[in-house]
């Protein structure tokens, strides 16, 4: 079954790796080892040396990040905090990425590495263009746009006109859209990562001064912790979970001949399916990768949102659905605010999420969790005494190189067709209410759990046909 997951044109499963390969082919095999994969490793080594760029468990004065492997195999979550982003002293880039599918762990890390680089390059390119335009005279801004109108996401434009705080939004909207398109194209043509049935979410944030611009695809989420006039802590969701249960998303998918329906044993989870095959059952409407569905309504266009930071705003939490599936937005901001030090906030939140998984779904396999906490004010009273940025490699080996697909247990390939609930009207996903977090404090969480499927699996099933038939499947009518 593993051979049916290799990408088109990938010949490592036959030819050079075959025992009957002729001696004439051996030089090619050796050259391949020093080709794209070696180049990619060199790029990663250079990225790891960049000051202010954190992607392991750790913290700095303004951010805390932590990831933990679940019980479904290798950790497919990735995260990043990049201070002084683009050599701008007042700018921070943050992101979390939740991979899915057999190569999801490779996809999420690839996006983590290249998306901020591409975003910075496109941002600088637009700034140079604006400078040229202002120096050369008035030029129609629509003609100079780098983004096709048909690729515009569904966004709120209430603040776009006559708003003094929207200048950064306007400056970053085009670069965000262009960057996600470029990254998706990079994944499609990557020589070592098969993204046909694998992909990732991406919730990314740029903070500059008192402004936030967020680009999001998938169901990872950004939530703001802020205070009201009574100094009570509030949670403000900054992004929309882009799932197939949203009417506008489902409509787009169906217009492209994709199907949206839920399974009989999880009627609250709408999924995306190929026109004539009950695969892959993706639980999101937008993603990077997943090219089996890109002709059938799945898109990688991010939804762009904006927030102006006030003195009441304290922090932003970016997290994968391993957190949001078991904790409410209010739970999350309460936990982060209760951390004894900013440096431990992300780890504390992940620990609470793991407890909540065990308490609420004792027969389910815990999902991977990744959290970035970005603190918005200069109050250092809760910062740990060690102010130097610190990075601690995850004990789960989160960033080890894995060159092959993960096991089929991860993506649940054994779903029976009789489980399908043929509801083409779609199914709304109800809010996952968490219990009062105090109710699970002090309970014994060291019990042994039965093996079972995760509460909400991102990807359910993969086809069992050979790799060369993948494109034929994608064009069935």
DONUMAR-659195 format. One line per 2 residues: for each residue x, y, z of C-alpha. Coordinates in nm, 4 decimals, padded with zeros to 6 digits. Example, Ala and Ser with C-alpha at 12.3 -4.5 7.8 and 13.67 -1.06 7.14 Angstrom:
% DONUMAR-659195
01.2300,-00.4500,00.7800; 01.3670,-00.1060,00.7140
***
This chain:
% DONUMAR-659195
00.0000,00.0000,00.0000; 00.2888,00.2328,00.0627
00.3866,00.2342,-00.3053; 00.0541,00.3848,-00.4073
00.1407,00.7035,-00.2170; 00.4531,00.8032,-00.4057
00.4305,01.1103,-00.6262; 00.4050,01.1088,-01.0040
00.7371,01.0636,-01.1706; 00.9011,00.9424,-00.8504
01.1020,00.6374,-00.9489; 01.2766,00.5537,-00.6253
01.0449,00.2580,-00.5719; 01.1627,00.1028,-00.8984
01.4807,00.1440,-01.0949; 01.7669,00.2588,-00.8710
01.6341,00.0834,-00.5624; 01.5616,-00.2406,-00.7479
01.8054,-00.5284,-00.6931; 01.8138,-00.5850,-01.0696
01.9228,-00.2308,-01.1535; 02.2040,-00.2221,-01.4068
02.5464,-00.0793,-01.3105; 02.4959,00.2019,-01.5607
02.2252,00.3495,-01.3392; 02.4308,00.3643,-01.0215
02.5952,00.7034,-01.0963; 02.2454,00.8529,-01.1266
02.1522,00.7078,-00.7885; 02.4582,00.8642,-00.6307
02.3849,01.1968,-00.7940; 02.0346,01.1949,-00.6524
02.1682,01.1832,-00.3000; 02.3468,01.5126,-00.3632
02.0509,01.6643,-00.5458; 01.7344,01.8337,-00.4195
01.7283,01.6640,-00.0808; 02.0887,01.7587,00.0002
02.0199,02.1121,-00.1195; 01.7115,02.1255,00.1027
01.9157,02.0171,00.4033; 02.1716,02.2889,00.3362
01.8906,02.5440,00.3180; 01.7547,02.4215,00.6525
02.0976,02.4500,00.8128; 02.1234,02.8105,00.6965
01.7741,02.8901,00.8251; 01.8557,02.7485,01.1666
02.1397,03.0008,01.2007; 01.9214,03.3092,01.1534
01.9082,03.5177,01.4757; 01.5633,03.5546,01.6290
01.4166,03.2566,01.4401; 01.2743,02.9948,01.6800
01.1034,02.6729,01.5792; 01.1811,02.4360,01.8685
01.0160,02.4364,02.2099; 01.1369,02.7480,02.3892
01.0730,03.1147,02.4614; 01.2014,03.4689,02.4259
01.1000,03.7952,02.5906; 00.7986,03.8341,02.3613
00.6972,03.4795,02.2689; 00.6585,03.1256,02.3963
00.6215,02.8196,02.1756; 00.5706,02.4510,02.2439
00.4681,02.1402,02.0543; 00.4031,01.7860,02.1696
00.3490,01.4685,01.9736; 00.0123,01.3016,02.0144
-00.0660,00.9303,01.9952; -00.1208,00.9020,01.6214
00.2420,00.8652,01.5124; 00.5050,01.1229,01.4209
00.4318,01.4831,01.5169; 00.2917,01.6537,01.2061
00.2636,01.9992,01.3653; 00.5207,02.2723,01.3059
00.5593,02.6255,01.4443; 00.7798,02.9310,01.4153
00.8471,03.2676,01.5778; 01.0760,03.5031,01.3873
01.1667,03.8247,01.5671; 01.3131,04.1197,01.3740
01.1398,03.9726,01.0717; 01.2853,04.1060,00.7491
01.5478,04.2972,00.9516; 01.2695,04.5188,01.0878
01.3228,04.5803,01.4584; 00.9533,04.6220,01.5395
00.8269,04.3245,01.3371; 00.7550,03.9641,01.4387
00.6339,03.6745,01.2242; 00.4528,03.3814,01.3891
00.2914,03.0716,01.2481; 00.1622,02.7243,01.3275
00.1115,02.4518,01.0680; -00.0856,02.1293,01.1097
00.0112,01.8652,00.8537; -00.2100,01.5756,00.7499
-00.1811,01.2757,00.5223; 00.1119,01.0338,00.4841
00.3632,01.3131,00.4150; 00.1989,01.5777,00.6333
00.4990,01.6030,00.8655; 00.7186,01.6994,00.5707
00.4644,01.9410,00.4239; 00.4157,02.1374,00.7464
00.7893,02.1806,00.8002; 00.8484,02.2795,00.4386
00.5806,02.5479,00.4654; 00.7204,02.6627,00.8007
01.0605,02.7124,00.6386; 00.9728,02.8785,00.3077
00.6534,03.0750,00.3725; 00.8109,03.3505,00.5860
01.1003,03.3826,00.3398; 00.8637,03.4222,00.0448
00.6407,03.6615,00.2384; 00.9324,03.8862,00.3260
01.0567,03.8851,-00.0338; 00.7123,03.9716,-00.1719
00.6628,04.2411,00.0914; 00.9947,04.4035,00.0028
00.9130,04.3768,-00.3670; 00.5840,04.5588,-00.3165
00.7520,04.8262,-00.1048; 01.0072,04.8850,-00.3798
00.7276,04.9038,-00.6363; 00.5375,05.1573,-00.4267
00.8520,05.3660,-00.3919; 00.9032,05.3569,-00.7663
00.5417,05.4511,-00.8288; 00.5575,05.7464,-00.5901
00.8786,05.8650,-00.7541; 00.7561,05.8232,-01.1103
00.4064,05.9601,-01.0649; 00.0572,05.8257,-01.0386
00.0002,05.4749,-01.1758; -00.3195,05.2775,-01.1631
-00.2790,05.0577,-00.8548; -00.5102,04.7938,-00.9961
-00.2863,04.7508,-01.2998; 00.0161,04.7036,-01.0773
-00.1491,04.4458,-00.8526; 00.0373,04.1177,-00.8184
-00.2744,03.9153,-00.7348; -00.5465,03.8008,-00.9718
-00.8917,03.9243,-00.8756; -01.0331,03.5750,-00.9035
-00.7928,03.4652,-00.6305; -00.9242,03.7156,-00.3771
-01.0386,03.5521,-00.0527; -01.3617,03.6209,00.1278
-01.2593,03.8985,00.3677; -01.4114,04.1862,00.5559
-01.3415,04.5213,00.3912; -01.5149,04.7449,00.6453
-01.1878,04.9037,00.7510; -01.0235,04.9298,00.4093
-01.1509,05.2764,00.3277; -01.0559,05.5882,00.5259
-00.9046,05.3953,00.8131; -00.5735,05.5230,00.9438
-00.4875,05.1826,01.0852; -00.5324,04.9842,00.7629
-00.2143,05.0939,00.5854; -00.0266,04.7851,00.6979
-00.3199,04.5658,00.5975; -00.3128,04.7108,00.2476
00.0648,04.6699,00.2338; 00.0564,04.3029,00.3354
-00.2633,04.1791,00.1721; -00.1069,04.1366,-00.1718
00.2159,03.9768,-00.0433; 00.0169,03.7317,00.1712
-00.2001,03.6212,-00.1219; 00.0946,03.5925,-00.3578
00.3038,03.4048,-00.1014; 00.0433,03.1365,-00.0356
00.0074,03.0831,-00.4107; 00.3847,03.0508,-00.4543
00.4180,02.8129,-00.1589; 00.1402,02.5919,-00.2940
00.3160,02.5799,-00.6312; 00.6432,02.4909,-00.4576
00.4733,02.1956,-00.2886; 00.3228,02.0769,-00.6172
00.6643,02.0580,-00.7821; 00.8752,01.9522,-00.4844
01.0885,01.6491,-00.5842; 01.0941,01.4832,-00.2420
00.7487,01.5506,-00.0930; 00.4361,01.3854,-00.2305
00.1555,01.6342,-00.1661; -00.1154,01.4629,-00.3697
-00.2884,01.3275,-00.0585; -00.0929,01.5318,00.1975
-00.1165,01.8937,00.3025; -00.1135,02.1398,00.5892
-00.3020,02.4223,00.7520; -00.1288,02.7557,00.8053
-00.2256,03.0333,01.0430; 00.0370,03.3058,01.0127
00.0684,03.6466,01.1717; 00.2810,03.9555,01.1184
00.2984,04.2058,01.4034; 00.4493,04.5442,01.3299
00.4189,04.8107,01.5953; 00.0562,04.8097,01.7087
-00.0838,04.6285,01.4071; -00.1527,04.2631,01.3291
-00.2153,04.1112,00.9875; -00.3120,03.7446,00.9772
-00.3224,03.5023,00.6844; -00.5053,03.1745,00.7390
-00.5980,02.8539,00.5573; -00.7460,02.5486,00.7268
-00.8692,02.5028,01.0812; -00.5775,02.6160,01.2952
-00.6773,02.9287,01.4838; -00.5625,03.2650,01.6215
-00.7253,03.4006,01.9395; -00.6584,03.7293,02.1186
-00.6518,03.7646,02.4957; -00.7750,04.1116,02.5916
-00.9401,04.2986,02.8813; -01.2791,04.4668,02.8934
-01.3595,04.7889,03.0811; -01.3977,04.5891,03.4027
-01.0539,04.4354,03.3520; -01.2075,04.0929,03.2891
-01.0177,03.8705,03.0497; -01.1903,03.8132,02.7161
-01.1168,03.5891,02.4184; -01.1504,03.7343,02.0685
-01.1215,03.4916,01.7774; -00.9173,03.6573,01.5019
-00.9595,03.3895,01.2345; -01.2358,03.1721,01.0926
-01.2015,02.7935,01.0905; -01.2216,02.7350,00.7156
-01.4124,02.4082,00.7136; -01.6597,02.2578,00.4633
-01.9519,02.3246,00.6982; -01.9348,02.6968,00.6106
-02.2050,02.7602,00.3459; -01.9810,02.9706,00.1208
-01.7021,02.7136,00.1322; -01.9372,02.4221,00.0638
-02.0960,02.6103,-00.2265; -01.7578,02.6706,-00.3913
-01.6600,02.3052,-00.3503; -01.9858,02.1749,-00.4973
-01.9645,02.4160,-00.7907; -01.6269,02.2560,-00.8670
-01.7813,01.9050,-00.8578; -01.6373,01.8187,-00.5187
-01.8711,01.6577,-00.2665; -01.9370,01.7666,00.0920
-02.0960,01.5300,00.3408; -02.0388,01.3731,00.6809
-02.0018,01.0147,00.7940; -02.2755,00.8335,00.9788
-02.0649,00.7933,01.2951; -01.9594,01.1622,01.3043
-02.2488,01.3606,01.1532; -02.1163,01.6887,01.2927
-01.7975,01.6798,01.0788; -01.8436,01.7854,00.7155
-01.5734,01.6548,00.4808; -01.4564,01.7042,00.1218
-01.4598,01.4076,-00.1185; -01.3692,01.3416,-00.4808
-01.6624,01.3370,-00.7280; -01.6772,00.9600,-00.7819
-01.4653,00.8196,-00.5000; -01.5231,00.8239,-00.1258
-01.1751,00.9628,-00.0645; -00.9995,01.1448,00.0923
-01.2572,01.2918,00.3348; -01.0669,01.6103,00.4161
-01.2127,01.8008,00.7126; -01.1170,02.1470,00.5847
-01.2089,02.3627,00.2867; -00.8717,02.5335,00.2334
-00.5233,02.3897,00.2652; -00.1745,02.4003,00.1206
-00.1068,02.0808,-00.0744; -00.3802,01.8145,-00.1091
-00.3605,01.8382,-00.4876; -00.6051,01.5514,-00.5357
-00.8780,01.8014,-00.4407; -00.7477,02.1230,-00.5965
-00.9581,02.0706,-00.9119; -01.2671,02.0090,-00.7014
-01.3051,02.3184,-00.4846; -01.0233,02.2983,-00.2308
-00.8163,02.6180,-00.2481; -00.5022,02.7547,-00.0852
-00.6125,03.1205,-00.0906; -00.5769,03.2599,00.2622
-00.8354,03.4627,00.4452; -00.6690,03.7880,00.5517
-00.7684,03.9627,00.8741; -00.6456,04.2688,01.0619
-00.6345,04.3884,01.4220; -00.5183,04.7155,01.5738
-00.3563,04.6524,01.9129; -00.4686,04.8612,02.2089
-00.3349,04.8813,02.5627; -00.6019,04.6321,02.6727
-00.4746,04.3595,02.4398; -00.2320,04.1239,02.6140
-00.1413,03.8298,02.3896; -00.2294,03.6283,02.0801
-00.2415,03.2484,02.0805; -00.1856,03.0554,01.7580
-00.2585,02.6847,01.7910; -00.3456,02.3740,01.5932
-00.6744,02.1904,01.6342; -00.5213,01.9543,01.8885
-00.5854,02.2423,02.1287; -00.9098,02.3880,01.9913
-01.0865,02.0516,01.9660; -01.0849,02.0150,02.3453
-01.0529,02.3679,02.4876; -01.2696,02.6712,02.4218
-01.1247,03.0101,02.3310; -01.1958,03.1326,02.6850
-01.0281,02.8267,02.8368; -00.7184,02.8977,02.6302
-00.6786,03.2638,02.7251; -00.7442,03.1837,03.0920
-00.4731,02.9171,03.0912; -00.2184,03.1421,02.9192
-00.2948,03.4301,03.1565; -00.2499,03.1984,03.4558
00.1005,03.0890,03.3551; 00.3583,03.1730,03.6255
00.5918,03.3056,03.3560; 00.5510,03.3971,02.9933
00.8215,03.1504,02.9024; 00.6073,02.8588,03.0228
00.2718,02.9730,02.8809; 00.2743,02.7626,02.5632
00.3862,02.4476,02.7437; 00.1207,02.4951,03.0126
-00.1483,02.5265,02.7464; -00.0362,02.2077,02.5706
-00.0343,02.0210,02.9015; -00.3922,02.1336,02.9695
-00.4971,02.0271,02.6202; -00.3522,01.6791,02.6739
-00.5383,01.6523,03.0061; -00.8590,01.7615,02.8359
-00.8168,01.4994,02.5622; -00.7762,01.2251,02.8229
-01.0681,01.3511,03.0281; -01.3161,01.4124,02.7463
-01.2193,01.1381,02.5000; -01.0480,00.8582,02.6965
-01.0836,00.6091,02.4082; -00.9485,00.8472,02.1433
-00.5925,00.8954,02.0381; -00.4618,01.2372,02.1446
-00.3859,01.4712,01.8558; -00.0583,01.6583,01.8081
-00.0538,02.0035,01.9665; 00.1452,02.3119,01.8685
00.1119,02.6528,02.0342; 00.2671,02.9956,01.9847
00.1933,03.2661,02.2436; 00.2884,03.6168,02.1305
00.2800,03.8798,02.4064; 00.1798,04.2255,02.2902
00.2826,04.4607,02.5693; 00.6179,04.5459,02.7228
00.5270,04.4409,03.0763; 00.8038,04.2003,03.1694
00.6764,04.1221,03.5178; 00.5825,03.7700,03.4119
00.8905,03.7037,03.2016; 01.1346,03.4472,03.3363
01.4603,03.5723,03.4811; 01.6564,03.4404,03.1852
01.5850,03.7014,02.9189; 01.7997,03.5469,02.6493
01.6026,03.3587,02.3846; 01.6178,02.9905,02.4545
01.5357,02.6911,02.2429; 01.4923,02.3391,02.3706
01.4521,02.0607,02.1207; 01.1319,01.8684,02.1676
01.1907,01.5315,02.3315; 00.9611,01.3832,02.0676
01.2107,01.4657,01.7962; 00.9752,01.7061,01.6279
01.2232,01.8273,01.3682; 01.3955,01.5056,01.2735
01.4047,01.4440,00.9002; 01.1546,01.1799,00.7889
01.1887,01.1015,00.4214; 00.8929,00.8673,00.3822
00.5225,00.8481,00.4498; 00.3869,00.7700,00.7924
00.1837,00.4596,00.8654; -00.1716,00.4204,00.7403
-00.2954,00.4145,01.1010; -00.2396,00.7885,01.1015
-00.4920,00.8596,00.8290; -00.7440,00.5806,00.8980
-00.7621,00.4029,00.5626; -00.9990,00.1292,00.6784
-01.3259,00.3226,00.6787; -01.6089,00.1200,00.5285
-01.8277,00.2674,00.2595; -02.1319,00.1706,00.4665
-02.0271,00.4312,00.7241; -02.1020,00.7159,00.4872
-02.3982,00.9398,00.5516; -02.5025,01.0686,00.2097
-02.6039,01.4170,00.3128; -02.5194,01.6525,00.0304
-02.6710,01.9421,00.2219; -02.3613,01.9581,00.4413
-02.3430,01.9408,00.8137; -02.2645,02.2236,01.0501
-01.9922,02.1609,01.3017; -02.1222,02.2532,01.6482
-01.8979,02.4302,01.8939; -01.6911,02.1850,02.0933
-01.7806,02.3004,02.4433; -01.5056,02.2252,02.6897
-01.5815,02.1417,03.0482; -01.4777,02.3857,03.3133
-01.1004,02.3460,03.3212; -01.1150,02.3214,03.6997
-01.3243,02.0075,03.6717; -01.0322,01.8040,03.5390
-00.7707,01.9453,03.7718; -00.6448,01.6889,04.0198
-00.7890,01.3871,03.8391; -00.5668,01.0880,03.7745
-00.4564,01.1110,03.4133; -00.2070,00.8225,03.4199
-00.4591,00.5538,03.3280; -00.4097,00.3376,03.0199
-00.6313,00.4271,02.7228; -00.7827,00.2078,02.4591
-00.6645,00.2601,02.1040; -00.9228,00.4405,01.8941
-00.9590,00.6968,01.6224; -00.9053,01.0619,01.7048
-01.2129,01.2680,01.7871; -01.1878,01.4623,01.4602
-00.9444,01.3148,01.2080; -00.8384,01.5611,00.9398
-00.8021,01.2993,00.6674; -00.9952,00.9744,00.6694
-00.9104,00.7504,00.3771; -00.6754,00.7101,00.0851
-00.7392,00.5173,-00.2366; -00.5795,00.1781,-00.2831
-00.4942,00.2115,-00.6501; -00.1434,00.2507,-00.7895
00.0343,00.5845,-00.8086; 00.0159,00.6248,-01.1874
-00.3651,00.6361,-01.1698; -00.3766,00.9408,-00.9389
-00.4241,01.1967,-01.2133; -00.6915,00.9839,-01.3803
-00.8849,00.9874,-01.0537; -00.8583,01.3642,-01.0252
-01.0284,01.4229,-01.3620; -01.3198,01.1814,-01.3363
-01.6545,01.3404,-01.4156
***
